Amino acid sequence: MESRKPASVAGAAMCIASVLAMMFVAGSIGCSRESDLGFSKSTPATPEELLAELKTHQEKIDKATEGILLRINEFNQTRKPGERTLQFAEIFSQDFTDQQKAVLNQMIAEEKDVSYKSILQQIVSDRDTIQGLQEKVMHLEQSLPDSFVIAKKGDRHHDLTMNYLINDSKIDEAKAKTLLAGVDQTDELLAGNKVWFFYDSARDSFRTYVTQGEAGQTPLAVRRALRRKLITERDQAVSQRDEAAAARDEAVRTVNDLQQVKAGLESDIAVLRQNKASLEASVERLSSDLAFRQNSLFYHAANVRELKDQGVLTSVLKRVQDVKPVSFDTALDLRQTNTITLAPAAFGLDRIVKVRMLPNIFQEGRDFKIETSEDSGVAKIVILDPDLFKGKEVLFAVGG
């Protein structure tokens, strides 16, 4: 891990140097309004002339850096507590990483020299430091009794370890599995990782571990990344499970509501069917009644004397005077028969001598005929033209 920090500082320093150079060039362009950066118009004849000219520009870069720092410091001193101040690294917000900006701000806070020359010197120093650390690491690795292999893509820690124990340490497979069961293994090998092994035959002990090697990440970083991934997948699975459970509960509630609606509709349908059956029965009854009324003759038969007493007939001519007291409540269904039989006892007579049909709009002998019997005293009215009498109301005045 120590070998990576100088590299980060060096990277930040390189970005700073590049950006400072661009700042000077941009400033020169703005001031001259042309593409004149302050260089001589003719190409220098010797390397010494070019170096002298470039050193002049280096001094300008350093002065521009000092001027920027001074300007930022003057501005920050005018700010009140709680108000935002400006950091030098913010000038390069689009060119630096957060780590590089933090390094630059720390250097300024520690009052270190951030001039062009100083940063280049720091780069060289950091490269020497990195090289020294790499040599130390290589020396320490060579002094270890442990051996290692460089992992390739697709390699497994278990397989590499078994190969070492069986082929290098000459241990039988059963014992190798026993030794391997007592050590930690990783399934997150990257191409370039160093996988280390050491078997102490005197103590019958074994160890194995993984270092970064030439891989881009340390085993710990890979393991943490994998753990974060697993945690994220777990949280997503839990969230999906909860969403599915909520959707299921909502679906159950919807089904229950629909079942209630269905039960209500079925009840309504049952009621409607009952009403339909009742209405159909009523329609059938009304149709039957209507057909009966359309095909029946309605009449009222009574003694002549009784009709006179009720005021239905006049006393002299025995004509119809008022039919209000009369109820035509007896009917002859002409679809079934055309004969009406009148018994004398029903009218308080010994025998019926004469029957009149009123009103006198029907012609006896053509439309109907009346038959009387001297022996039984019974009278019969025979309808000769049934269609003529359908739906009509008539009055029979019976005399003895």
Secondary structure, 3 states (H helix, E strand, C coil): CCCHHHHHHHHHHHHHHHHHHHHHHHHHHHHHCCCCCCCCCCCCCCHHHHHHHHHHHHHHHHHHHHHHHHHHHHHHHCCCCCCCCCCHHHHHCCCCCHHHHHHHHHHHHCCCCCCHHHHHHHHHHHHHHHHHHHHHHHHHHHHCCCEEEECCCCCCHHHHHHHHHHHHCCCCHHHHHHHHHCCCCCCCCCCCCEEEEEEECCCCEEEEEEECCCCCCCHHHHHHHHHHHHHHHHHHHHHHHHHHHHHHHHHHHHHHHHHHHHHHHHHHHHHHHHHHHHHHHHHHHHHHHHHHHHCEEEEEEEEHHHHHHHCCECCCCCCECCCCCCCCCEEEECCCCCEEEECHHHHCCCCCCEEEEECCCCCECCCEEEEECCCCCCEEEEECCHHHHCCCEEEEEEEC
